[in-house]
Amino acid sequence: MDAASAAKDRVDRALALLERRLLDLKSRAAGASRVPDDDLFAPEPSSETDRARIHELEAAGRDAAETLSRAAEAIRDSLAEQEAR
């Protein structure tokens, strides 16, 4: 497997993991909260459940950003290696 394919595989795995985490958070939130799914940006969380849900979503967003950053770096490295050849 060449470096570009390896980088693409890393990105695909990262995105699949992110999608699974978000679906899990959504399903837990739907079962545990009276707040509709589209009310993510309510100015004042009305309960501890809402605060916990917002915290989980923020953590998932940070994880996603970090994972995608690492994937982008891997792609840059791969492209640099190919250009050096």
N, CA, C and O atoms as a printed pandas DataFrame, in Angstrom:
     atom_number atom_name residue_name chain_id  residue_number  x_coord  y_coord  z_coord
0              1         N          MET        A               1    0.852   -1.177    0.000
1              2        CA          MET        A               1    0.000    0.000    0.000
2              3         C          MET        A               1    0.896    1.238    0.000
3              4         O          MET        A               1    1.829    1.347    0.796
4              5         N          ASP        A               2    0.597    2.161   -0.901
5              6        CA          ASP        A               2    1.411    3.382   -0.953
6              7         C          ASP        A               2    0.972    4.360    0.137
7              8         O          ASP        A               2   -0.044    4.160    0.803
8              9         N          ALA        A               3    1.746    5.400    0.300
9             10        CA          ALA        A               3    1.507    6.361    1.379
10            11         C          ALA        A               3    0.166    7.079    1.222
11            12         O          ALA        A               3   -0.517    7.338    2.213
12            13         N          ALA        A               4   -0.211    7.399   -0.003
13            14        CA          ALA        A               4   -1.486    8.092   -0.216
14            15         C          ALA        A               4   -2.660    7.201    0.177
15            16         O          ALA        A               4   -3.626    7.669    0.780
16            17         N          SER        A               5   -2.577    5.922   -0.165
17            18        CA          SER        A               5   -3.645    4.987    0.209
18            19         C          SER        A               5   -3.704    4.813    1.724
19            20         O          SER        A               5   -4.788    4.739    2.303
20            21         N          ALA        A               6   -2.539    4.748    2.360
21            22        CA          ALA        A               6   -2.497    4.624    3.820
22            23         C          ALA        A               6   -3.123    5.854    4.474
23            24         O          ALA        A               6   -3.872    5.726    5.443
24            25         N          ALA        A               7   -2.822    7.036    3.953
25            26        CA          ALA        A               7   -3.399    8.268    4.503
26            27         C          ALA        A               7   -4.908    8.288    4.300
27            28         O          ALA        A               7   -5.652    8.683    5.198
28            29         N          LYS        A               8   -5.361    7.864    3.120
29            30        CA          LYS        A               8   -6.801    7.818    2.852
30            31         C          LYS        A               8   -7.485    6.846    3.802
31            32         O          LYS        A               8   -8.573    7.128    4.303
32            33         N          ASP        A               9   -6.860    5.711    4.049
33            34        CA          ASP        A               9   -7.429    4.753    4.996
34            35         C          ASP        A               9   -7.540    5.346    6.395
35            36         O          ASP        A               9   -8.532    5.119    7.087
36            37         N          ARG        A              10   -6.530    6.106    6.816
37            38        CA          ARG        A              10   -6.579    6.758    8.134
38            39         C          ARG        A              10   -7.740    7.738    8.221
39            40         O          ARG        A              10   -8.461    7.776    9.218
40            41         N          VAL        A              11   -7.913    8.524    7.173
41            42        CA          VAL        A              11   -9.019    9.492    7.144
42            43         C          VAL        A              11  -10.353    8.761    7.189
43            44         O          VAL        A              11  -11.252    9.150    7.935
44            45         N          ASP        A              12  -10.486    7.701    6.391
45            46        CA          ASP        A              12  -11.738    6.938    6.375
46            47         C          ASP        A              12  -12.049    6.354    7.748
47            48         O          ASP        A              12  -13.194    6.398    8.198
48            49         N          ARG        A              13  -11.031    5.805    8.416
49            50        CA          ARG        A              13  -11.249    5.238    9.751
50            51         C          ARG        A              13  -11.629    6.329   10.748
51            52         O          ARG        A              13  -12.512    6.132   11.583
52            53         N          ALA        A              14  -10.966    7.472   10.661
53            54        CA          ALA        A              14  -11.268    8.577   11.575
54            55         C          ALA        A              14  -12.703    9.066   11.376
55            56         O          ALA        A              14  -13.416    9.318   12.348
56            57         N          LEU        A              15  -13.117    9.199   10.136
57            58        CA          LEU        A              15  -14.481    9.653    9.870
58            59         C          LEU        A              15  -15.513    8.625   10.315
59            60         O          LEU        A              15  -16.566    8.993   10.836
60            61         N          ALA        A              16  -15.227    7.346   10.118
61            62        CA          ALA        A              16  -16.151    6.307   10.572
62            63         C          ALA        A              16  -16.282    6.326   12.093
63            64         O          ALA        A              16  -17.383    6.187   12.625
64            65         N          LEU        A              17  -15.158    6.498   12.792
65            66        CA          LEU        A              17  -15.188    6.579   14.249
66            67         C          LEU        A              17  -15.989    7.793   14.701
67            68         O          LEU        A              17  -16.796    7.699   15.625
68            69         N          LEU        A              18  -15.768    8.921   14.056
69            70        CA          LEU        A              18  -16.515   10.131   14.400
70            71         C          LEU        A              18  -18.007    9.926   14.185
71            72         O          LEU        A              18  -18.813   10.318   15.028
72            73         N          GLU        A              19  -18.378    9.322   13.079
73            74        CA          GLU        A              19  -19.787    9.088   12.792
74            75         C          GLU        A              19  -20.413    8.172   13.846
75            76         O          GLU        A              19  -21.533    8.422   14.292
76            77         N          ARG        A              20  -19.706    7.119   14.246
77            78        CA          ARG        A              20  -20.226    6.221   15.280
78            79         C          ARG        A              20  -20.413    6.959   16.598
79            80         O          ARG        A              20  -21.426    6.773   17.273
80            81         N          ARG        A              21  -19.449    7.795   16.971
81            82        CA          ARG        A              21  -19.548    8.540   18.225
82            83         C          ARG        A              21  -20.728    9.511   18.205
83            84         O          ARG        A              21  -21.465    9.621   19.185
84            85         N          LEU        A              22  -20.900   10.205   17.100
85            86        CA          LEU        A              22  -22.003   11.158   17.010
86            87         C          LEU        A              22  -23.352   10.451   17.039
87            88         O          LEU        A              22  -24.286   10.927   17.685
88            89         N          LEU        A              23  -23.465    9.314   16.343
89            90        CA          LEU        A              23  -24.717    8.562   16.375
90            91         C          LEU        A              23  -25.007    8.050   17.786
91            92         O          LEU        A              23  -26.155    8.057   18.229
92            93         N          ASP        A              24  -23.968    7.608   18.485
93            94        CA          ASP        A              24  -24.137    7.151   19.857
94            95         C          ASP        A              24  -24.615    8.298   20.753
95            96         O          ASP        A              24  -25.540    8.131   21.547
96            97         N          LEU        A              25  -23.975    9.462   20.616
97            98        CA          LEU        A              25  -24.391   10.619   21.419
98            99         C          LEU        A              25  -25.834   11.012   21.113
99           100         O          LEU        A              25  -26.608   11.324   22.018
100          101         N          LYS        A              26  -26.186   10.994   19.832
101          102        CA          LYS        A              26  -27.548   11.355   19.442
102          103         C          LYS        A              26  -28.562   10.384   20.025
103          104         O          LYS        A              26  -29.610   10.798   20.521
104          105         N          SER        A              27  -28.252    9.093   19.965
105          106        CA          SER        A              27  -29.212    8.111   20.468
106          107         C          SER        A              27  -29.352    8.207   21.984
107          108         O          SER        A              27  -30.455    8.071   22.513
108          109         N          ARG        A              28  -28.247    8.439   22.684
109          110        CA          ARG        A              28  -28.333    8.601   24.140
110          111         C          ARG        A              28  -29.090    9.866   24.494
111          112         O          ARG        A              28  -29.890    9.874   25.429
112          113         N          ALA        A              29  -28.842   10.936   23.751
113          114        CA          ALA        A              29  -29.511   12.201   24.041
114          115         C          ALA        A              29  -31.010   12.103   23.753
115          116         O          ALA        A              29  -31.820   12.665   24.490
116          117         N          ALA        A              30  -31.377   11.404   22.702
117          118        CA          ALA        A              30  -32.786   11.274   22.351
118          119         C          ALA        A              30  -33.541   10.498   23.423
119          120         O          ALA        A              30  -34.708   10.781   23.694
120          121         N          GLY        A              31  -32.879    9.525   24.028
121          122        CA          GLY        A              31  -33.538    8.736   25.051
122          123         C          GLY        A              31  -33.541    9.392   26.422
123          124         O          GLY        A              31  -34.375    9.054   27.263
124          125         N          ALA        A              32  -32.632   10.316   26.661
125          126        CA          ALA        A              32  -32.480   10.859   28.014
126          127         C          ALA        A              32  -32.883   12.315   28.145
127          128         O          ALA        A              32  -32.833   12.861   29.247
128          129         N          SER        A              33  -33.273   12.951   27.079
129          130        CA          SER        A              33  -33.502   14.388   27.161
130          131         C          SER        A              33  -34.858   14.770   26.598
131          132         O          SER        A              33  -35.348   14.163   25.647
132          133         N          ARG        A              34  -35.448   15.776   27.194
133          134        CA          ARG        A              34  -36.696   16.331   26.669
134          135         C          ARG        A              34  -36.401   17.393   25.622
135          136         O          ARG        A              34  -37.326   17.877   24.969
136          137         N          VAL        A              35  -35.154   17.763   25.447
137          138        CA          VAL        A              35  -34.768   18.805   24.502
138          139         C          VAL        A              35  -34.689   18.202   23.109
139          140         O          VAL        A              35  -34.041   17.171   22.926
140          141         N          PRO        A              36  -35.335   18.821   22.118
141          142        CA          PRO        A              36  -35.252   18.290   20.755
142          143         C          PRO        A              36  -33.825   18.351   20.216
143          144         O          PRO        A              36  -33.010   19.154   20.671
144          145         N          ASP        A              37  -33.534   17.483   19.234
145          146        CA          ASP        A              37  -32.200   17.411   18.647
146          147         C          ASP        A              37  -31.726   18.731   18.059
147          148         O          ASP        A              37  -30.529   19.019   18.077
148          149         N          ASP        A              38  -32.636   19.528   17.546
149          150        CA          ASP        A              38  -32.216   20.754   16.871
150          151         C          ASP        A              38  -31.989   21.918   17.837
151          152         O          ASP        A              38  -31.754   23.042   17.394
152          153         N          ASP        A              39  -32.055   21.674   19.134
153          154        CA          ASP        A              39  -31.885   22.734   20.119
154          155         C          ASP        A              39  -30.500   22.668   20.765
155          156         O          ASP        A              39  -30.369   22.801   21.982
156          157         N          LEU        A              40  -29.473   22.462   19.944
157          158        CA          LEU        A              40  -28.109   22.327   20.448
158          159         C          LEU        A              40  -27.529   23.637   20.957
159          160         O          LEU        A              40  -26.620   23.632   21.787
160          161         N          PHE        A              41  -28.044   24.756   20.470
161          162        CA          PHE        A              41  -27.437   26.041   20.784
162          163         C          PHE        A              41  -28.322   26.891   21.679
163          164         O          PHE        A              41  -28.283   28.119   21.615
164          165         N          ALA        A              42  -29.109   26.246   22.503
165          166        CA          ALA        A              42  -29.941   26.978   23.453
166          167         C          ALA        A              42  -29.024   27.773   24.377
167          168         O          ALA        A              42  -28.024   27.233   24.850
168          169         N          PRO        A              43  -29.336   29.038   24.646
169          170        CA          PRO        A              43  -28.439   29.878   25.440
170          171         C          PRO        A              43  -28.253   29.406   26.875
171          172         O          PRO        A              43  -27.163   29.554   27.428
172          173         N          GLU        A              44  -29.271   28.851   27.483
173          174        CA          GLU        A              44  -29.188   28.413   28.874
174          175         C          GLU        A              44  -29.636   26.955   28.958
175          176         O          GLU        A              44  -30.822   26.672   28.788
176          177         N          PRO        A              45  -28.717   26.027   29.214
177          178        CA          PRO        A              45  -29.170   24.645   29.409
178          179         C          PRO        A              45  -30.140   24.584   30.578
179          180         O          PRO        A              45  -29.884   25.150   31.641
180          181         N          SER        A              46  -31.250   23.897   30.374
181          182        CA          SER        A              46  -32.300   23.907   31.392
182          183         C          SER        A              46  -32.142   22.808   32.434
183          184         O          SER        A              46  -32.858   22.801   33.435
184          185         N          SER        A              47  -31.222   21.884   32.217
185          186        CA          SER        A              47  -31.053   20.809   33.192
186          187         C          SER        A              47  -29.610   20.300   33.171
187          188         O          SER        A              47  -28.828   20.637   32.282
188          189         N          GLU        A              48  -29.289   19.500   34.149
189          190        CA          GLU        A              48  -27.960   18.877   34.194
190          191         C          GLU        A              48  -27.784   17.933   33.008
191          192         O          GLU        A              48  -26.679   17.798   32.481
192          193         N          THR        A              49  -28.857   17.285   32.590
193          194        CA          THR        A              49  -28.802   16.408   31.416
194          195         C          THR        A              49  -28.395   17.200   30.183
195          196         O          THR        A              49  -27.574   16.747   29.386
196          197         N          ASP        A              50  -28.981   18.397   30.029
197          198        CA          ASP        A              50  -28.630   19.247   28.891
198          199         C          ASP        A              50  -27.161   19.659   28.954
199          200         O          ASP        A              50  -26.459   19.634   27.942
200          201         N          ARG        A              51  -26.701   20.036   30.144
201          202        CA          ARG        A              51  -25.299   20.436   30.291
202          203         C          ARG        A              51  -24.365   19.273   29.961
203          204         O          ARG        A              51  -23.338   19.461   29.309
204          205         N          ALA        A              52  -24.725   18.076   30.413
205          206        CA          ALA        A              52  -23.902   16.889   30.126
206          207         C          ALA        A              52  -23.891   16.598   28.634
207          208         O          ALA        A              52  -22.851   16.250   28.074
208          209         N          ARG        A              53  -25.038   16.741   27.992
209          210        CA          ARG        A              53  -25.129   16.497   26.543
210          211         C          ARG        A              53  -24.272   17.506   25.776
211          212         O          ARG        A              53  -23.544   17.137   24.854
212          213         N          ILE        A              54  -24.360   18.753   26.154
213          214        CA          ILE        A              54  -23.552   19.784   25.498
214          215         C          ILE        A              54  -22.070   19.502   25.712
215          216         O          ILE        A              54  -21.273   19.635   24.783
216          217         N          HIS        A              55  -21.697   19.117   26.921
217          218        CA          HIS        A              55  -20.299   18.780   27.202
218          219         C          HIS        A              55  -19.838   17.619   26.327
219          220         O          HIS        A              55  -18.739   17.666   25.773
220          221         N          GLU        A              56  -20.663   16.572   26.193
221          222        CA          GLU        A              56  -20.302   15.426   25.354
222          223         C          GLU        A              56  -20.151   15.826   23.890
223          224         O          GLU        A              56  -19.225   15.379   23.212
224          225         N          LEU        A              57  -21.058   16.664   23.407
225          226        CA          LEU        A              57  -20.974   17.108   22.017
226          227         C          LEU        A              57  -19.730   17.967   21.781
227          228         O          LEU        A              57  -19.074   17.849   20.746
228          229         N          GLU        A              58  -19.415   18.824   22.742
229          230        CA          GLU        A              58  -18.204   19.639   22.616
230          231         C          GLU        A              58  -16.960   18.757   22.618
231          232         O          GLU        A              58  -16.033   18.988   21.842
232          233         N          ALA        A              59  -16.937   17.747   23.487
233          234        CA          ALA        A              59  -15.791   16.828   23.539
234          235         C          ALA        A              59  -15.678   16.053   22.232
235          236         O          ALA        A              59  -14.575   15.854   21.723
236          237         N          ALA        A              60  -16.811   15.613   21.687
237          238        CA          ALA        A              60  -16.786   14.905   20.405
238          239         C          ALA        A              60  -16.275   15.820   19.292
239          240         O          ALA        A              60  -15.537   15.380   18.410
240          241         N          GLY        A              61  -16.666   17.081   19.338
241          242        CA          GLY        A              61  -16.180   18.049   18.348
242          243         C          GLY        A              61  -14.677   18.250   18.446
243          244         O          GLY        A              61  -13.981   18.318   17.433
244          245         N          ARG        A              62  -14.182   18.346   19.679
245          246        CA          ARG        A              62  -12.722   18.484   19.866
246          247         C          ARG        A              62  -11.993   17.237   19.382
247          248         O          ARG        A              62  -10.955   17.334   18.727
248          249         N          ASP        A              63  -12.542   16.053   19.708
249          250        CA          ASP        A              63  -11.939   14.799   19.238
250          251         C          ASP        A              63  -11.917   14.742   17.715
251          252         O          ASP        A              63  -10.923   14.338   17.111
252          253         N          ALA        A              64  -13.020   15.149   17.107
253          254        CA          ALA        A              64  -13.107   15.133   15.648
254          255         C          ALA        A              64  -12.084   16.074   15.032
255          256         O          ALA        A              64  -11.408   15.722   14.065
256          257         N          ALA        A              65  -11.974   17.264   15.590
257          258        CA          ALA        A              65  -11.019   18.234   15.067
258          259         C          ALA        A              65   -9.590   17.705   15.173
259          260         O          ALA        A              65   -8.793   17.858   14.248
260          261         N          GLU        A              66   -9.275   17.083   16.308
261          262        CA          GLU        A              66   -7.934   16.534   16.502
262          263         C          GLU        A              66   -7.664   15.385   15.534
263          264         O          GLU        A              66   -6.586   15.304   14.944
264          265         N          THR        A              67   -8.646   14.500   15.373
265          266        CA          THR        A              67   -8.489   13.361   14.471
266          267         C          THR        A              67   -8.318   13.829   13.035
267          268         O          THR        A              67   -7.456   13.334   12.309
268          269         N          LEU        A              68   -9.144   14.785   12.632
269          270        CA          LEU        A              68   -9.035   15.292   11.261
270          271         C          LEU        A              68   -7.730   16.059   11.052
271          272         O          LEU        A              68   -7.169   16.038    9.957
272          273         N          SER        A              69   -7.252   16.725   12.080
273          274        CA          SER        A              69   -5.967   17.415   11.988
274          275         C          SER        A              69   -4.834   16.414   11.764
275          276         O          SER        A              69   -3.952   16.631   10.933
276          277         N          ARG        A              70   -4.874   15.309   12.524
277          278        CA          ARG        A              70   -3.845   14.271   12.346
278          279         C          ARG        A              70   -3.936   13.649   10.959
279          280         O          ARG        A              70   -2.915   13.371   10.330
280          281         N          ALA        A              71   -5.158   13.430   10.484
281          282        CA          ALA        A              71   -5.336   12.859    9.148
282          283         C          ALA        A              71   -4.817   13.813    8.080
283          284         O          ALA        A              71   -4.170   13.384    7.125
284          285         N          ALA        A              72   -5.097   15.101    8.237
285          286        CA          ALA        A              72   -4.608   16.087    7.273
286          287         C          ALA        A              72   -3.084   16.124    7.273
287          288         O          ALA        A              72   -2.464   16.233    6.215
288          289         N          GLU        A              73   -2.483   16.034    8.447
289          290        CA          GLU        A              73   -1.020   16.018    8.542
290          291         C          GLU        A              73   -0.451   14.780    7.855
291          292         O          GLU        A              73    0.573   14.856    7.176
292          293         N          ALA        A              74   -1.118   13.639    8.035
293          294        CA          ALA        A              74   -0.665   12.410    7.376
294          295         C          ALA        A              74   -0.743   12.547    5.859
295          296         O          ALA        A              74    0.139   12.078    5.140
296          297         N          ILE        A              75   -1.797   13.187    5.383
297          298        CA          ILE        A              75   -1.932   13.393    3.936
298          299         C          ILE        A              75   -0.847   14.340    3.441
299          300         O          ILE        A              75   -0.244   14.097    2.396
300          301         N          ARG        A              76   -0.591   15.426    4.187
301          302        CA          ARG        A              76    0.484   16.349    3.792
302          303         C          ARG        A              76    1.825   15.633    3.738
303          304         O          ARG        A              76    2.596   15.815    2.796
304          305         N          ASP        A              77    2.103   14.812    4.758
305          306        CA          ASP        A              77    3.358   14.057    4.780
306          307         C          ASP        A              77    3.457   13.118    3.595
307          308         O          ASP        A              77    4.509   13.003    2.966
308          309         N          SER        A              78    2.350   12.444    3.291
309          310        CA          SER        A              78    2.325   11.520    2.175
310          311         C          SER        A              78    2.580   12.233    0.843
311          312         O          SER        A              78    3.345   11.759    0.003
312          313         N          LEU        A              79    1.923   13.376    0.674
313          314        CA          LEU        A              79    2.125   14.145   -0.563
314          315         C          LEU        A              79    3.549   14.661   -0.664
315          316         O          LEU        A              79    4.128   14.671   -1.750
316          317         N          ALA        A              80    4.123   15.089    0.457
317          318        CA          ALA        A              80    5.508   15.565    0.461
318          319         C          ALA        A              80    6.462   14.426    0.084
319          320         O          ALA        A              80    7.422   14.633   -0.658
320          321         N          GLU        A              81    6.189   13.227    0.598
321          322        CA          GLU        A              81    7.027   12.063    0.260
322          323         C          GLU        A              81    6.941   11.761   -1.235
323          324         O          GLU        A              81    7.953   11.473   -1.874
324          325         N          GLN        A              82    5.742   11.828   -1.781
325          326        CA          GLN        A              82    5.568   11.538   -3.210
326          327         C          GLN        A              82    6.251   12.587   -4.073
327          328         O          GLN        A              82    6.815   12.258   -5.117
328          329         N          GLU        A              83    6.209   13.841   -3.651
329          330        CA          GLU        A              83    6.863   14.908   -4.408
330          331         C          GLU        A              83    8.382   14.770   -4.350
331          332         O          GLU        A              83    9.083   15.135   -5.293
332          333         N          ALA        A              84    8.881   14.241   -3.238
333          334        CA          ALA        A              84   10.347   14.094   -3.072
334          335         C          ALA        A              84   10.916   12.987   -3.948
335          336         O          ALA        A              84   12.122   12.946   -4.192
336          337         N          ARG        A              85   10.076   12.107   -4.412
337          338        CA          ARG        A              85   10.556   10.977   -5.237
338          339         C          ARG        A              85   10.922   11.395   -6.618
339          340         O          ARG        A              85   11.340   10.564   -7.424
